[in-house]
Amino acid sequence: MPLNNDLSLKNFPKNSEAEILHVPKHSLLAPLGLRKGKKIKILSSQAFNGPLVVEIEGRQIAVAKDIAAKILVRHEVSAHAAI
């Protein structure tokens, strides 16, 4: 169960930035840049159980919602908010 600011990518709010904490073993995720420790921005969630569109390393990637539900992320606090 997620703690504090940890959520599945599927449930993360649009236009939020996050740090990836856990990625399931899947042959296509790592080559797309979806790896533990990477920063990610949630751009949109498509209707009718369509994919999430995320930005990672300057690229936009569509992630199926069933896979996004298995990716654990934490809210990325900006440097300005930490001061």
Wavefront OBJ file of the C-alpha trace (Angstrom):
o trace
v 0.000 0.000 0.000
v 1.421 3.437 -0.913
v 2.583 5.649 1.943
v 2.563 9.443 2.280
v 2.935 10.946 -1.202
v 3.417 7.576 -2.941
v 0.751 6.620 -5.506
v 0.387 4.507 -8.584
v 1.052 6.422 -11.778
v -2.533 5.699 -12.845
v -3.909 7.666 -9.869
v -1.475 10.561 -10.035
v -2.980 13.968 -10.900
v -2.571 15.495 -14.358
v 0.159 18.151 -14.746
v 2.023 16.762 -11.731
v 5.687 15.878 -11.593
v 6.802 12.713 -9.883
v 9.777 10.480 -9.199
v 9.448 6.830 -10.158
v 9.868 4.555 -7.131
v 9.012 1.160 -8.617
v 8.526 -0.190 -12.136
v 7.299 -3.740 -12.798
v 9.498 -6.014 -14.853
v 8.324 -5.501 -18.409
v 10.520 -5.737 -21.481
v 9.349 -2.425 -22.968
v 9.401 -0.098 -19.955
v 13.146 0.367 -19.367
v 13.954 1.169 -23.032
v 11.235 3.857 -22.885
v 13.014 5.468 -19.930
v 10.568 4.284 -17.281
v 13.073 3.348 -14.570
v 13.353 3.790 -10.822
v 14.639 7.253 -9.891
v 13.604 8.956 -13.139
v 11.548 12.156 -13.096
v 8.237 12.048 -14.924
v 5.396 14.481 -15.687
v 1.813 13.321 -16.157
v 0.409 15.171 -19.192
v -3.012 13.589 -19.729
v -5.264 10.622 -19.163
v -7.156 9.502 -22.248
v -10.872 8.707 -22.044
v -12.486 5.268 -22.296
v -9.674 3.504 -20.441
v -7.132 4.840 -22.920
v -3.478 5.346 -21.984
v -1.823 7.951 -19.809
v 0.477 10.300 -21.672
v 3.610 11.146 -19.712
v 6.776 13.093 -20.379
v 10.121 11.631 -19.427
v 13.521 12.938 -20.515
v 11.823 15.337 -22.953
v 9.838 12.584 -24.709
v 6.110 11.930 -24.596
v 5.145 8.308 -23.976
v 1.747 6.603 -23.808
v 1.434 4.091 -20.961
v -1.477 1.647 -20.758
v -3.530 2.211 -17.608
v -3.136 -1.391 -16.433
v 0.652 -0.955 -16.531
v 0.463 2.561 -15.032
v -1.415 1.059 -12.074
v 1.703 -1.018 -11.289
v 4.186 1.881 -11.474
v 4.690 3.521 -8.077
v 5.585 7.221 -8.025
v 6.129 9.935 -5.433
v 5.203 13.594 -5.771
v 8.265 15.547 -6.849
v 8.699 18.596 -4.609
v 10.235 21.514 -6.485
v 13.305 23.262 -5.090
v 11.234 26.425 -4.508
v 8.686 24.564 -2.374
v 11.425 23.091 -0.191
v 12.768 26.523 0.826
l 1 2 3 4 5 6 7 8 9 10 11 12 13 14 15 16 17 18 19 20 21 22 23 24 25 26 27 28 29 30 31 32 33 34 35 36 37 38 39 40 41 42 43 44 45 46 47 48 49 50 51 52 53 54 55 56 57 58 59 60 61 62 63 64 65 66 67 68 69 70 71 72 73 74 75 76 77 78 79 80 81 82 83
